[in-house]
Amino acid sequence: MKIALSIVRYVLTWPTFIGYLFPLVMIAVFAAKDLRMGDDAVLTATWRPWVTKFWKYSTTLARGMVMHPNARASTEQHEHVHVRQQEDRVVLALLISIIWAISDGNGLESWGLHLAVWASGILWQVPNFLTAVLRGGHVYRDAEHERSAYAQTDLPGREMRQSWLTDHENKEQKF
């Protein structure tokens, strides 16, 4: 069941994966190593040492993650939270494009615009950056998507406890 749901999420978010496919392939070929597909259909790799001299961060692009070689286990969980956030934004964009397609009366005539709205889900995190700055915070670190990922995965001073995300994932899911 878990694999089937992962496939459904992958299909629902394919426009952003396709949009990021070229950058992911370029990263995989030139800037990363150890390319692998995770159990959850997330493409994962590790930065090559020369990249880490100027880019010290693990990075998520749609359904692809490039990890820093010295990243903690919680960092990979953190990046998985970003993948889930991206899934949420793209599915929301899909729902909006479907509602728009139904209500605009043009049927399939404007399918390209509806597809563009669906694919634009990646841009829907831009307001997070703007509001972080408007609150007087750092453009990225204080954006709510980043704060949420840290809150779910990092437990400073509580290394013996599992993160909220790990606790949640280990519970049996009921539908």
Helices and strands as residue ranges (DSSP letters): H 2-12, H 14-26, I 27-31, E 32-37, E 43-47, H 49-52, E 59-61, E 64-67, H 73-103, G 107-110, H 111-119, G 120-125, H 126-134, H 144-153, H 164-170
